[in-house]
C-alpha cells in the first residue's frame, strides 16, 4: 500500500489504521456473516488499497484494480 503525504485518505490511515473505519466495521458485522465459503471480493477503483487490505481477511480471493496510474 502506498501512502501519500498531504492526501486525506493516507493521513487517515496513518492516524487511525484505516480510512472509512465505520463503514468497514458495518460491512464486517453485517455482510461477512452471510458470505459463502470461497467468496471473491472485487475492489474496482481501489485507490491505495485500504478496503482491500482491511476486508481481505473475510474473502478467499481479492482482486483489486486501480486505473489511475499515480495511485498504483
mmCIF file as Biopython writes it, N, C-alpha, C and O atoms, coordinates in Angstrom:
data_model
#
loop_
_atom_site.group_PDB
_atom_site.id
_atom_site.type_symbol
_atom_site.label_atom_id
_atom_site.label_alt_id
_atom_site.label_comp_id
_atom_site.label_asym_id
_atom_site.label_entity_id
_atom_site.label_seq_id
_atom_site.pdbx_PDB_ins_code
_atom_site.Cartn_x
_atom_site.Cartn_y
_atom_site.Cartn_z
_atom_site.occupancy
_atom_site.B_iso_or_equiv
_atom_site.auth_seq_id
_atom_site.auth_asym_id
_atom_site.pdbx_PDB_model_num
ATOM 1   N N  . UNK A ? 1  ? 0.845   -1.164  0.000   1.0 0.0 1  A 1 
ATOM 2   C CA . UNK A ? 1  ? 0.000   0.000   0.000   1.0 0.0 1  A 1 
ATOM 3   C C  . UNK A ? 1  ? 0.894   1.232   0.000   1.0 0.0 1  A 1 
ATOM 4   O O  . UNK A ? 1  ? 1.824   1.346   0.799   1.0 0.0 1  A 1 
ATOM 5   N N  . UNK A ? 2  ? 0.594   2.150   -0.910  1.0 0.0 2  A 1 
ATOM 6   C CA . UNK A ? 2  ? 1.338   3.404   -0.994  1.0 0.0 2  A 1 
ATOM 7   C C  . UNK A ? 2  ? 0.562   4.492   -0.272  1.0 0.0 2  A 1 
ATOM 8   O O  . UNK A ? 2  ? -0.636  4.658   -0.501  1.0 0.0 2  A 1 
ATOM 9   N N  . UNK A ? 3  ? 1.230   5.226   0.590   1.0 0.0 3  A 1 
ATOM 10  C CA . UNK A ? 3  ? 0.609   6.358   1.270   1.0 0.0 3  A 1 
ATOM 11  C C  . UNK A ? 3  ? 1.273   7.632   0.772   1.0 0.0 3  A 1 
ATOM 12  O O  . UNK A ? 3  ? 2.485   7.668   0.559   1.0 0.0 3  A 1 
ATOM 13  N N  . UNK A ? 4  ? 0.471   8.676   0.588   1.0 0.0 4  A 1 
ATOM 14  C CA . UNK A ? 4  ? 0.972   9.915   0.010   1.0 0.0 4  A 1 
ATOM 15  C C  . UNK A ? 4  ? 0.842   11.058  1.001   1.0 0.0 4  A 1 
ATOM 16  O O  . UNK A ? 4  ? -0.193  11.215  1.650   1.0 0.0 4  A 1 
ATOM 17  N N  . UNK A ? 5  ? 1.890   11.850  1.113   1.0 0.0 5  A 1 
ATOM 18  C CA . UNK A ? 5  ? 1.876   12.993  2.008   1.0 0.0 5  A 1 
ATOM 19  C C  . UNK A ? 5  ? 0.872   14.025  1.500   1.0 0.0 5  A 1 
ATOM 20  O O  . UNK A ? 5  ? 0.799   14.287  0.299   1.0 0.0 5  A 1 
ATOM 21  N N  . UNK A ? 6  ? 0.108   14.603  2.404   1.0 0.0 6  A 1 
ATOM 22  C CA . UNK A ? 6  ? -0.881  15.602  2.048   1.0 0.0 6  A 1 
ATOM 23  C C  . UNK A ? 6  ? -2.190  15.036  1.525   1.0 0.0 6  A 1 
ATOM 24  O O  . UNK A ? 6  ? -3.085  15.798  1.158   1.0 0.0 6  A 1 
ATOM 25  N N  . UNK A ? 7  ? -2.322  13.725  1.484   1.0 0.0 7  A 1 
ATOM 26  C CA . UNK A ? 7  ? -3.536  13.073  0.987   1.0 0.0 7  A 1 
ATOM 27  C C  . UNK A ? 7  ? -4.437  12.716  2.164   1.0 0.0 7  A 1 
ATOM 28  O O  . UNK A ? 7  ? -3.973  12.142  3.149   1.0 0.0 7  A 1 
ATOM 29  N N  . UNK A ? 8  ? -5.730  13.054  2.066   1.0 0.0 8  A 1 
ATOM 30  C CA . UNK A ? 8  ? -6.668  12.809  3.164   1.0 0.0 8  A 1 
ATOM 31  C C  . UNK A ? 8  ? -6.771  11.333  3.525   1.0 0.0 8  A 1 
ATOM 32  O O  . UNK A ? 8  ? -6.729  10.978  4.703   1.0 0.0 8  A 1 
ATOM 33  N N  . UNK A ? 9  ? -6.904  10.474  2.525   1.0 0.0 9  A 1 
ATOM 34  C CA . UNK A ? 9  ? -7.031  9.034   2.780   1.0 0.0 9  A 1 
ATOM 35  C C  . UNK A ? 9  ? -5.772  8.509   3.463   1.0 0.0 9  A 1 
ATOM 36  O O  . UNK A ? 9  ? -5.861  7.784   4.454   1.0 0.0 9  A 1 
ATOM 37  N N  . UNK A ? 10 ? -4.613  8.867   2.945   1.0 0.0 10 A 1 
ATOM 38  C CA . UNK A ? 10 ? -3.345  8.418   3.532   1.0 0.0 10 A 1 
ATOM 39  C C  . UNK A ? 10 ? -3.195  8.905   4.966   1.0 0.0 10 A 1 
ATOM 40  O O  . UNK A ? 10 ? -2.772  8.149   5.840   1.0 0.0 10 A 1 
ATOM 41  N N  . UNK A ? 11 ? -3.541  10.164  5.208   1.0 0.0 11 A 1 
ATOM 42  C CA . UNK A ? 11 ? -3.429  10.716  6.561   1.0 0.0 11 A 1 
ATOM 43  C C  . UNK A ? 11 ? -4.325  9.971   7.544   1.0 0.0 11 A 1 
ATOM 44  O O  . UNK A ? 11 ? -3.916  9.674   8.666   1.0 0.0 11 A 1 
ATOM 45  N N  . UNK A ? 12 ? -5.544  9.671   7.115   1.0 0.0 12 A 1 
ATOM 46  C CA . UNK A ? 12 ? -6.485  8.945   7.985   1.0 0.0 12 A 1 
ATOM 47  C C  . UNK A ? 12 ? -5.967  7.540   8.302   1.0 0.0 12 A 1 
ATOM 48  O O  . UNK A ? 12 ? -6.099  7.064   9.430   1.0 0.0 12 A 1 
ATOM 49  N N  . UNK A ? 13 ? -5.377  6.879   7.301   1.0 0.0 13 A 1 
ATOM 50  C CA . UNK A ? 13 ? -4.817  5.542   7.522   1.0 0.0 13 A 1 
ATOM 51  C C  . UNK A ? 13 ? -3.660  5.609   8.509   1.0 0.0 13 A 1 
ATOM 52  O O  . UNK A ? 13 ? -3.552  4.762   9.396   1.0 0.0 13 A 1 
ATOM 53  N N  . UNK A ? 14 ? -2.796  6.603   8.364   1.0 0.0 14 A 1 
ATOM 54  C CA . UNK A ? 14 ? -1.665  6.743   9.285   1.0 0.0 14 A 1 
ATOM 55  C C  . UNK A ? 14 ? -2.135  7.004   10.715  1.0 0.0 14 A 1 
ATOM 56  O O  . UNK A ? 14 ? -1.553  6.484   11.666  1.0 0.0 14 A 1 
ATOM 57  N N  . UNK A ? 15 ? -3.179  7.803   10.866  1.0 0.0 15 A 1 
ATOM 58  C CA . UNK A ? 15 ? -3.671  8.148   12.202  1.0 0.0 15 A 1 
ATOM 59  C C  . UNK A ? 15 ? -4.511  7.043   12.843  1.0 0.0 15 A 1 
ATOM 60  O O  . UNK A ? 15 ? -4.363  6.750   14.029  1.0 0.0 15 A 1 
ATOM 61  N N  . UNK A ? 16 ? -5.396  6.433   12.048  1.0 0.0 16 A 1 
ATOM 62  C CA . UNK A ? 16 ? -6.382  5.502   12.606  1.0 0.0 16 A 1 
ATOM 63  C C  . UNK A ? 16 ? -6.202  4.052   12.185  1.0 0.0 16 A 1 
ATOM 64  O O  . UNK A ? 16 ? -6.874  3.168   12.717  1.0 0.0 16 A 1 
ATOM 65  N N  . UNK A ? 17 ? -5.311  3.794   11.245  1.0 0.0 17 A 1 
ATOM 66  C CA . UNK A ? 17 ? -5.110  2.427   10.773  1.0 0.0 17 A 1 
ATOM 67  C C  . UNK A ? 17 ? -5.966  2.046   9.588   1.0 0.0 17 A 1 
ATOM 68  O O  . UNK A ? 17 ? -5.711  1.032   8.939   1.0 0.0 17 A 1 
ATOM 69  N N  . UNK A ? 18 ? -6.992  2.854   9.291   1.0 0.0 18 A 1 
ATOM 70  C CA . UNK A ? 18 ? -7.864  2.587   8.138   1.0 0.0 18 A 1 
ATOM 71  C C  . UNK A ? 18 ? -8.636  3.849   7.801   1.0 0.0 18 A 1 
ATOM 72  O O  . UNK A ? 18 ? -8.837  4.715   8.652   1.0 0.0 18 A 1 
ATOM 73  N N  . UNK A ? 19 ? -9.066  3.944   6.557   1.0 0.0 19 A 1 
ATOM 74  C CA . UNK A ? 19 ? -9.944  5.019   6.108   1.0 0.0 19 A 1 
ATOM 75  C C  . UNK A ? 19 ? -11.358 4.456   6.035   1.0 0.0 19 A 1 
ATOM 76  O O  . UNK A ? 19 ? -11.539 3.307   5.630   1.0 0.0 19 A 1 
ATOM 77  N N  . UNK A ? 20 ? -12.350 5.228   6.412   1.0 0.0 20 A 1 
ATOM 78  C CA . UNK A ? 20 ? -13.754 4.791   6.400   1.0 0.0 20 A 1 
ATOM 79  C C  . UNK A ? 20 ? -13.971 3.646   7.386   1.0 0.0 20 A 1 
ATOM 80  O O  . UNK A ? 20 ? -14.652 2.668   7.079   1.0 0.0 20 A 1 
ATOM 81  N N  . UNK A ? 21 ? -13.392 3.779   8.554   1.0 0.0 21 A 1 
ATOM 82  C CA . UNK A ? 21 ? -13.463 2.726   9.561   1.0 0.0 21 A 1 
ATOM 83  C C  . UNK A ? 21 ? -14.870 2.321   9.952   1.0 0.0 21 A 1 
ATOM 84  O O  . UNK A ? 21 ? -15.147 1.133   10.113  1.0 0.0 21 A 1 
ATOM 85  N N  . UNK A ? 22 ? -15.772 3.295   10.108  1.0 0.0 22 A 1 
ATOM 86  C CA . UNK A ? 22 ? -17.153 2.960   10.483  1.0 0.0 22 A 1 
ATOM 87  C C  . UNK A ? 22 ? -17.827 2.125   9.407   1.0 0.0 22 A 1 
ATOM 88  O O  . UNK A ? 22 ? -18.520 1.154   9.710   1.0 0.0 22 A 1 
ATOM 89  N N  . UNK A ? 23 ? -17.624 2.502   8.148   1.0 0.0 23 A 1 
ATOM 90  C CA . UNK A ? 23 ? -18.228 1.762   7.046   1.0 0.0 23 A 1 
ATOM 91  C C  . UNK A ? 23 ? -17.667 0.348   6.960   1.0 0.0 23 A 1 
ATOM 92  O O  . UNK A ? 23 ? -18.405 -0.607  6.719   1.0 0.0 23 A 1 
ATOM 93  N N  . UNK A ? 24 ? -16.370 0.221   7.157   1.0 0.0 24 A 1 
ATOM 94  C CA . UNK A ? 24 ? -15.745 -1.099  7.114   1.0 0.0 24 A 1 
ATOM 95  C C  . UNK A ? 24 ? -16.223 -1.971  8.268   1.0 0.0 24 A 1 
ATOM 96  O O  . UNK A ? 24 ? -16.429 -3.173  8.094   1.0 0.0 24 A 1 
ATOM 97  N N  . UNK A ? 25 ? -16.400 -1.378  9.437   1.0 0.0 25 A 1 
ATOM 98  C CA . UNK A ? 25 ? -16.939 -2.133  10.579  1.0 0.0 25 A 1 
ATOM 99  C C  . UNK A ? 25 ? -18.358 -2.613  10.294  1.0 0.0 25 A 1 
ATOM 100 O O  . UNK A ? 25 ? -18.702 -3.755  10.600  1.0 0.0 25 A 1 
ATOM 101 N N  . UNK A ? 26 ? -19.177 -1.748  9.711   1.0 0.0 26 A 1 
ATOM 102 C CA . UNK A ? 26 ? -20.553 -2.134  9.378   1.0 0.0 26 A 1 
ATOM 103 C C  . UNK A ? 26 ? -20.558 -3.272  8.370   1.0 0.0 26 A 1 
ATOM 104 O O  . UNK A ? 26 ? -21.339 -4.215  8.497   1.0 0.0 26 A 1 
ATOM 105 N N  . UNK A ? 27 ? -19.695 -3.186  7.376   1.0 0.0 27 A 1 
ATOM 106 C CA . UNK A ? 27 ? -19.594 -4.253  6.382   1.0 0.0 27 A 1 
ATOM 107 C C  . UNK A ? 27 ? -19.188 -5.553  7.060   1.0 0.0 27 A 1 
ATOM 108 O O  . UNK A ? 27 ? -19.783 -6.605  6.824   1.0 0.0 27 A 1 
ATOM 109 N N  . UNK A ? 28 ? -18.177 -5.466  7.894   1.0 0.0 28 A 1 
ATOM 110 C CA . UNK A ? 28 ? -17.672 -6.654  8.583   1.0 0.0 28 A 1 
ATOM 111 C C  . UNK A ? 28 ? -18.765 -7.323  9.405   1.0 0.0 28 A 1 
ATOM 112 O O  . UNK A ? 28 ? -18.910 -8.544  9.352   1.0 0.0 28 A 1 
ATOM 113 N N  . UNK A ? 29 ? -19.520 -6.566  10.147  1.0 0.0 29 A 1 
ATOM 114 C CA . UNK A ? 29 ? -20.504 -7.146  11.062  1.0 0.0 29 A 1 
ATOM 115 C C  . UNK A ? 29 ? -21.813 -7.553  10.391  1.0 0.0 29 A 1 
ATOM 116 O O  . UNK A ? 29 ? -22.522 -8.417  10.907  1.0 0.0 29 A 1 
ATOM 117 N N  . UNK A ? 30 ? -22.143 -6.952  9.258   1.0 0.0 30 A 1 
ATOM 118 C CA . UNK A ? 30 ? -23.436 -7.233  8.636   1.0 0.0 30 A 1 
ATOM 119 C C  . UNK A ? 30 ? -23.365 -8.085  7.381   1.0 0.0 30 A 1 
ATOM 120 O O  . UNK A ? 30 ? -24.287 -8.852  7.103   1.0 0.0 30 A 1 
ATOM 121 N N  . UNK A ? 31 ? -22.308 -7.966  6.634   1.0 0.0 31 A 1 
ATOM 122 C CA . UNK A ? 31 ? -22.231 -8.666  5.353   1.0 0.0 31 A 1 
ATOM 123 C C  . UNK A ? 31 ? -21.401 -9.936  5.450   1.0 0.0 31 A 1 
ATOM 124 O O  . UNK A ? 31 ? -21.799 -10.972 4.916   1.0 0.0 31 A 1 
ATOM 125 N N  . UNK A ? 32 ? -20.275 -9.879  6.106   1.0 0.0 32 A 1 
ATOM 126 C CA . UNK A ? 32 ? -19.377 -11.035 6.116   1.0 0.0 32 A 1 
ATOM 127 C C  . UNK A ? 32 ? -19.986 -12.246 6.805   1.0 0.0 32 A 1 
ATOM 128 O O  . UNK A ? 32 ? -19.581 -13.375 6.529   1.0 0.0 32 A 1 
ATOM 129 N N  . UNK A ? 33 ? -20.936 -12.041 7.683   1.0 0.0 33 A 1 
ATOM 130 C CA . UNK A ? 33 ? -21.590 -13.176 8.338   1.0 0.0 33 A 1 
ATOM 131 C C  . UNK A ? 33 ? -22.382 -14.018 7.349   1.0 0.0 33 A 1 
ATOM 132 O O  . UNK A ? 33 ? -22.661 -15.189 7.606   1.0 0.0 33 A 1 
ATOM 133 N N  . UNK A ? 34 ? -22.744 -13.422 6.222   1.0 0.0 34 A 1 
ATOM 134 C CA . UNK A ? 34 ? -23.572 -14.104 5.227   1.0 0.0 34 A 1 
ATOM 135 C C  . UNK A ? 34 ? -22.780 -14.602 4.028   1.0 0.0 34 A 1 
ATOM 136 O O  . UNK A ? 34 ? -23.367 -15.123 3.079   1.0 0.0 34 A 1 
ATOM 137 N N  . UNK A ? 35 ? -21.484 -14.455 4.048   1.0 0.0 35 A 1 
ATOM 138 C CA . UNK A ? 35 ? -20.670 -14.849 2.897   1.0 0.0 35 A 1 
ATOM 139 C C  . UNK A ? 35 ? -20.513 -16.363 2.825   1.0 0.0 35 A 1 
ATOM 140 O O  . UNK A ? 35 ? -20.251 -17.012 3.838   1.0 0.0 35 A 1 
ATOM 141 N N  . UNK A ? 36 ? -20.671 -16.924 1.636   1.0 0.0 36 A 1 
ATOM 142 C CA . UNK A ? 36 ? -20.415 -18.359 1.479   1.0 0.0 36 A 1 
ATOM 143 C C  . UNK A ? 36 ? -18.912 -18.633 1.468   1.0 0.0 36 A 1 
ATOM 144 O O  . UNK A ? 36 ? -18.109 -17.714 1.306   1.0 0.0 36 A 1 
ATOM 145 N N  . UNK A ? 37 ? -18.543 -19.880 1.639   1.0 0.0 37 A 1 
ATOM 146 C CA . UNK A ? 37 ? -17.133 -20.254 1.517   1.0 0.0 37 A 1 
ATOM 147 C C  . UNK A ? 37 ? -16.649 -19.920 0.112   1.0 0.0 37 A 1 
ATOM 148 O O  . UNK A ? 37 ? -17.445 -19.869 -0.825  1.0 0.0 37 A 1 
ATOM 149 N N  . UNK A ? 38 ? -15.368 -19.696 -0.032  1.0 0.0 38 A 1 
ATOM 150 C CA . UNK A ? 38 ? -14.761 -19.374 -1.327  1.0 0.0 38 A 1 
ATOM 151 C C  . UNK A ? 38 ? -15.323 -18.084 -1.922  1.0 0.0 38 A 1 
ATOM 152 O O  . UNK A ? 38 ? -15.525 -18.010 -3.134  1.0 0.0 38 A 1 
ATOM 153 N N  . UNK A ? 39 ? -15.575 -17.085 -1.112  1.0 0.0 39 A 1 
ATOM 154 C CA . UNK A ? 39 ? -16.079 -15.805 -1.597  1.0 0.0 39 A 1 
ATOM 155 C C  . UNK A ? 39 ? -14.972 -15.018 -2.284  1.0 0.0 39 A 1 
ATOM 156 O O  . UNK A ? 39 ? -13.797 -15.127 -1.935  1.0 0.0 39 A 1 
ATOM 157 N N  . UNK A ? 40 ? -15.374 -14.227 -3.264  1.0 0.0 40 A 1 
ATOM 158 C CA . UNK A ? 40 ? -14.444 -13.403 -4.035  1.0 0.0 40 A 1 
ATOM 159 C C  . UNK A ? 40 ? -14.825 -11.939 -3.844  1.0 0.0 40 A 1 
ATOM 160 O O  . UNK A ? 40 ? -16.000 -11.580 -3.926  1.0 0.0 40 A 1 
ATOM 161 N N  . UNK A ? 41 ? -13.828 -11.100 -3.591  1.0 0.0 41 A 1 
ATOM 162 C CA . UNK A ? 41 ? -14.045 -9.661  -3.477  1.0 0.0 41 A 1 
ATOM 163 C C  . UNK A ? 41 ? -13.426 -8.977  -4.683  1.0 0.0 41 A 1 
ATOM 164 O O  . UNK A ? 41 ? -12.279 -9.250  -5.040  1.0 0.0 41 A 1 
ATOM 165 N N  . UNK A ? 42 ? -14.190 -8.084  -5.314  1.0 0.0 42 A 1 
ATOM 166 C CA . UNK A ? 42 ? -13.679 -7.239  -6.387  1.0 0.0 42 A 1 
ATOM 167 C C  . UNK A ? 42 ? -13.658 -5.811  -5.873  1.0 0.0 42 A 1 
ATOM 168 O O  . UNK A ? 42 ? -14.696 -5.271  -5.490  1.0 0.0 42 A 1 
ATOM 169 N N  . UNK A ? 43 ? -12.492 -5.202  -5.861  1.0 0.0 43 A 1 
ATOM 170 C CA . UNK A ? 43 ? -12.357 -3.804  -5.446  1.0 0.0 43 A 1 
ATOM 171 C C  . UNK A ? 43 ? -11.970 -3.022  -6.694  1.0 0.0 43 A 1 
ATOM 172 O O  . UNK A ? 43 ? -10.796 -2.948  -7.055  1.0 0.0 43 A 1 
ATOM 173 N N  . UNK A ? 44 ? -12.967 -2.442  -7.346  1.0 0.0 44 A 1 
ATOM 174 C CA . UNK A ? 44 ? -12.744 -1.720  -8.591  1.0 0.0 44 A 1 
ATOM 175 C C  . UNK A ? 44 ? -12.596 -0.243  -8.257  1.0 0.0 44 A 1 
ATOM 176 O O  . UNK A ? 44 ? -13.496 0.365   -7.677  1.0 0.0 44 A 1 
ATOM 177 N N  . UNK A ? 45 ? -11.460 0.328   -8.626  1.0 0.0 45 A 1 
ATOM 178 C CA . UNK A ? 45 ? -11.154 1.696   -8.231  1.0 0.0 45 A 1 
ATOM 179 C C  . UNK A ? 45 ? -10.637 1.717   -6.807  1.0 0.0 45 A 1 
ATOM 180 O O  . UNK A ? 45 ? -11.120 2.471   -5.962  1.0 0.0 45 A 1 
ATOM 181 N N  . UNK A ? 46 ? -9.649  0.879   -6.559  1.0 0.0 46 A 1 
ATOM 182 C CA . UNK A ? 46 ? -9.191  0.619   -5.192  1.0 0.0 46 A 1 
ATOM 183 C C  . UNK A ? 46 ? -8.453  1.766   -4.526  1.0 0.0 46 A 1 
ATOM 184 O O  . UNK A ? 46 ? -8.182  1.710   -3.327  1.0 0.0 46 A 1 
ATOM 185 N N  . UNK A ? 47 ? -8.124  2.806   -5.282  1.0 0.0 47 A 1 
ATOM 186 C CA . UNK A ? 47 ? -7.330  3.902   -4.744  1.0 0.0 47 A 1 
ATOM 187 C C  . UNK A ? 47 ? -6.011  3.321   -4.248  1.0 0.0 47 A 1 
ATOM 188 O O  . UNK A ? 47 ? -5.244  2.794   -5.054  1.0 0.0 47 A 1 
ATOM 189 N N  . UNK A ? 48 ? -5.722  3.395   -2.965  1.0 0.0 48 A 1 
ATOM 190 C CA . UNK A ? 48 ? -4.442  2.869   -2.471  1.0 0.0 48 A 1 
ATOM 191 C C  . UNK A ? 48 ? -4.584  1.518   -1.775  1.0 0.0 48 A 1 
ATOM 192 O O  . UNK A ? 48 ? -3.624  1.025   -1.184  1.0 0.0 48 A 1 
ATOM 193 N N  . UNK A ? 49 ? -5.760  0.919   -1.838  1.0 0.0 49 A 1 
ATOM 194 C CA . UNK A ? 49 ? -5.933  -0.436  -1.322  1.0 0.0 49 A 1 
ATOM 195 C C  . UNK A ? 49 ? -6.450  -0.562  0.092   1.0 0.0 49 A 1 
ATOM 196 O O  . UNK A ? 49 ? -6.388  -1.647  0.670   1.0 0.0 49 A 1 
ATOM 197 N N  . UNK A ? 50 ? -6.960  0.513   0.667   1.0 0.0 50 A 1 
ATOM 198 C CA . UNK A ? 50 ? -7.438  0.481   2.044   1.0 0.0 50 A 1 
ATOM 199 C C  . UNK A ? 50 ? -8.509  -0.586  2.268   1.0 0.0 50 A 1 
ATOM 200 O O  . UNK A ? 50 ? -8.372  -1.415  3.168   1.0 0.0 50 A 1 
ATOM 201 N N  . UNK A ? 51 ? -9.557  -0.577  1.472   1.0 0.0 51 A 1 
ATOM 202 C CA . UNK A ? 51 ? -10.657 -1.520  1.683   1.0 0.0 51 A 1 
ATOM 203 C C  . UNK A ? 51 ? -10.208 -2.955  1.418   1.0 0.0 51 A 1 
ATOM 204 O O  . UNK A ? 51 ? -10.595 -3.871  2.144   1.0 0.0 51 A 1 
ATOM 205 N N  . UNK A ? 52 ? -9.403  -3.152  0.392   1.0 0.0 52 A 1 
ATOM 206 C CA . UNK A ? 52 ? -8.894  -4.499  0.099   1.0 0.0 52 A 1 
ATOM 207 C C  . UNK A ? 52 ? -8.075  -5.034  1.263   1.0 0.0 52 A 1 
ATOM 208 O O  . UNK A ? 52 ? -8.207  -6.195  1.648   1.0 0.0 52 A 1 
ATOM 209 N N  . UNK A ? 53 ? -7.231  -4.178  1.817   1.0 0.0 53 A 1 
ATOM 210 C CA . UNK A ? 53 ? -6.371  -4.599  2.928   1.0 0.0 53 A 1 
ATOM 211 C C  . UNK A ? 53 ? -7.204  -4.985  4.142   1.0 0.0 53 A 1 
ATOM 212 O O  . UNK A ? 53 ? -6.971  -6.030  4.750   1.0 0.0 53 A 1 
ATOM 213 N N  . UNK A ? 54 ? -8.161  -4.159  4.493   1.0 0.0 54 A 1 
ATOM 214 C CA . UNK A ? 54 ? -8.956  -4.406  5.698   1.0 0.0 54 A 1 
ATOM 215 C C  . UNK A ? 54 ? -9.893  -5.600  5.526   1.0 0.0 54 A 1 
ATOM 216 O O  . UNK A ? 54 ? -10.023 -6.422  6.433   1.0 0.0 54 A 1 
ATOM 217 N N  . UNK A ? 55 ? -10.546 -5.699  4.365   1.0 0.0 55 A 1 
ATOM 218 C CA . UNK A ? 55 ? -11.572 -6.725  4.172   1.0 0.0 55 A 1 
ATOM 219 C C  . UNK A ? 55 ? -11.043 -8.049  3.641   1.0 0.0 55 A 1 
ATOM 220 O O  . UNK A ? 55 ? -11.785 -9.030  3.603   1.0 0.0 55 A 1 
ATOM 221 N N  . UNK A ? 56 ? -9.791  -8.105  3.234   1.0 0.0 56 A 1 
ATOM 222 C CA . UNK A ? 56 ? -9.246  -9.334  2.640   1.0 0.0 56 A 1 
ATOM 223 C C  . UNK A ? 56 ? -9.318  -10.535 3.585   1.0 0.0 56 A 1 
ATOM 224 O O  . UNK A ? 56 ? -9.353  -11.677 3.126   1.0 0.0 56 A 1 
ATOM 225 N N  . UNK A ? 57 ? -9.339  -10.297 4.874   1.0 0.0 57 A 1 
ATOM 226 C CA . UNK A ? 57 ? -9.401  -11.404 5.836   1.0 0.0 57 A 1 
ATOM 227 C C  . UNK A ? 57 ? -10.719 -12.175 5.770   1.0 0.0 57 A 1 
ATOM 228 O O  . UNK A ? 57 ? -10.810 -13.284 6.297   1.0 0.0 57 A 1 
ATOM 229 N N  . UNK A ? 58 ? -11.741 -11.602 5.130   1.0 0.0 58 A 1 
ATOM 230 C CA . UNK A ? 58 ? -13.053 -12.243 5.060   1.0 0.0 58 A 1 
ATOM 231 C C  . UNK A ? 58 ? -13.320 -12.952 3.738   1.0 0.0 58 A 1 
ATOM 232 O O  . UNK A ? 58 ? -14.370 -13.575 3.579   1.0 0.0 58 A 1 
ATOM 233 N N  . UNK A ? 59 ? -12.401 -12.871 2.795   1.0 0.0 59 A 1 
ATOM 234 C CA . UNK A ? 59 ? -12.606 -13.428 1.466   1.0 0.0 59 A 1 
ATOM 235 C C  . UNK A ? 59 ? -11.513 -14.429 1.129   1.0 0.0 59 A 1 
ATOM 236 O O  . UNK A ? 59 ? -10.379 -14.316 1.593   1.0 0.0 59 A 1 
ATOM 237 N N  . UNK A ? 60 ? -11.876 -15.409 0.314   1.0 0.0 60 A 1 
ATOM 238 C CA . UNK A ? 60 ? -10.886 -16.376 -0.146  1.0 0.0 60 A 1 
ATOM 239 C C  . UNK A ? 60 ? -9.975  -15.768 -1.202  1.0 0.0 60 A 1 
ATOM 240 O O  . UNK A ? 60 ? -8.793  -16.100 -1.285  1.0 0.0 60 A 1 
ATOM 241 N N  . UNK A ? 61 ? -10.539 -14.875 -2.006  1.0 0.0 61 A 1 
ATOM 242 C CA . UNK A ? 61 ? -9.781  -14.234 -3.086  1.0 0.0 61 A 1 
ATOM 243 C C  . UNK A ? 61 ? -10.153 -12.761 -3.142  1.0 0.0 61 A 1 
ATOM 244 O O  . UNK A ? 61 ? -11.315 -12.396 -2.963  1.0 0.0 61 A 1 
ATOM 245 N N  . UNK A ? 62 ? -9.152  -11.916 -3.395  1.0 0.0 62 A 1 
ATOM 246 C CA . UNK A ? 62 ? -9.383  -10.485 -3.574  1.0 0.0 62 A 1 
ATOM 247 C C  . UNK A ? 62 ? -8.697  -10.058 -4.862  1.0 0.0 62 A 1 
ATOM 248 O O  . UNK A ? 62 ? -7.512  -10.321 -5.067  1.0 0.0 62 A 1 
ATOM 249 N N  . UNK A ? 63 ? -9.458  -9.395  -5.727  1.0 0.0 63 A 1 
ATOM 250 C CA . UNK A ? 63 ? -8.918  -8.819  -6.950  1.0 0.0 63 A 1 
ATOM 251 C C  . UNK A ? 63 ? -9.176  -7.321  -6.880  1.0 0.0 63 A 1 
ATOM 252 O O  . UNK A ? 63 ? -10.324 -6.886  -6.792  1.0 0.0 63 A 1 
ATOM 253 N N  . UNK A ? 64 ? -8.114  -6.540  -6.918  1.0 0.0 64 A 1 
ATOM 254 C CA . UNK A ? 64 ? -8.237  -5.089  -6.794  1.0 0.0 64 A 1 
ATOM 255 C C  . UNK A ? 64 ? -7.615  -4.421  -8.017  1.0 0.0 64 A 1 
ATOM 256 O O  . UNK A ? 64 ? -6.532  -4.794  -8.470  1.0 0.0 64 A 1 
ATOM 257 N N  . UNK A ? 65 ? -8.323  -3.434  -8.533  1.0 0.0 65 A 1 
ATOM 258 C CA . UNK A ? 65 ? -7.883  -2.735  -9.738  1.0 0.0 65 A 1 
ATOM 259 C C  . UNK A ? 65 ? -7.972  -1.234  -9.514  1.0 0.0 65 A 1 
ATOM 260 O O  . UNK A ? 65 ? -8.965  -0.729  -8.990  1.0 0.0 65 A 1 
ATOM 261 N N  . UNK A ? 66 ? -6.930  -0.532  -9.914  1.0 0.0 66 A 1 
ATOM 262 C CA . UNK A ? 66 ? -6.922  0.930   -9.848  1.0 0.0 66 A 1 
ATOM 263 C C  . UNK A ? 66 ? -6.436  1.457   -11.196 1.0 0.0 66 A 1 
ATOM 264 O O  . UNK A ? 66 ? -5.268  1.276   -11.539 1.0 0.0 66 A 1 
ATOM 265 N N  . UNK A ? 67 ? -7.311  2.105   -11.967 1.0 0.0 67 A 1 
ATOM 266 C CA . UNK A ? 67 ? -6.929  2.566   -13.295 1.0 0.0 67 A 1 
ATOM 267 C C  . UNK A ? 67 ? -6.117  3.855   -13.314 1.0 0.0 67 A 1 
ATOM 268 O O  . UNK A ? 67 ? -5.552  4.197   -14.353 1.0 0.0 67 A 1 
ATOM 269 N N  . UNK A ? 68 ? -6.041  4.578   -12.208 1.0 0.0 68 A 1 
ATOM 270 C CA . UNK A ? 68 ? -5.334  5.865   -12.181 1.0 0.0 68 A 1 
ATOM 271 C C  . UNK A ? 68 ? -3.860  5.628   -11.840 1.0 0.0 68 A 1 
ATOM 272 O O  . UNK A ? 68 ? -3.541  5.329   -10.689 1.0 0.0 68 A 1 
ATOM 273 N N  . UNK A ? 69 ? -2.959  5.756   -12.813 1.0 0.0 69 A 1 
ATOM 274 C CA . UNK A ? 69 ? -1.546  5.384   -12.615 1.0 0.0 69 A 1 
ATOM 275 C C  . UNK A ? 69 ? -0.856  5.976   -11.385 1.0 0.0 69 A 1 
ATOM 276 O O  . UNK A ? 69 ? -0.083  5.255   -10.753 1.0 0.0 69 A 1 
ATOM 277 N N  . UNK A ? 70 ? -1.079  7.237   -11.000 1.0 0.0 70 A 1 
ATOM 278 C CA . UNK A ? 70 ? -0.354  7.750   -9.826  1.0 0.0 70 A 1 
ATOM 279 C C  . UNK A ? 70 ? -0.635  7.007   -8.519  1.0 0.0 70 A 1 
ATOM 280 O O  . UNK A ? 70 ? 0.165   7.081   -7.586  1.0 0.0 70 A 1 
ATOM 281 N N  . UNK A ? 71 ? -1.744  6.303   -8.441  1.0 0.0 71 A 1 
ATOM 282 C CA . UNK A ? 71 ? -2.048  5.597   -7.194  1.0 0.0 71 A 1 
ATOM 283 C C  . UNK A ? 71 ? -1.699  4.119   -7.248  1.0 0.0 71 A 1 
ATOM 284 O O  . UNK A ? 71 ? -2.016  3.388   -6.310  1.0 0.0 71 A 1 
ATOM 285 N N  . UNK A ? 72 ? -1.066  3.661   -8.301  1.0 0.0 72 A 1 
ATOM 286 C CA . UNK A ? 72 ? -0.658  2.241   -8.382  1.0 0.0 72 A 1 
ATOM 287 C C  . UNK A ? 72 ? 0.336   1.935   -7.288  1.0 0.0 72 A 1 
ATOM 288 O O  . UNK A ? 72 ? 0.804   0.802   -7.179  1.0 0.0 72 A 1 
#
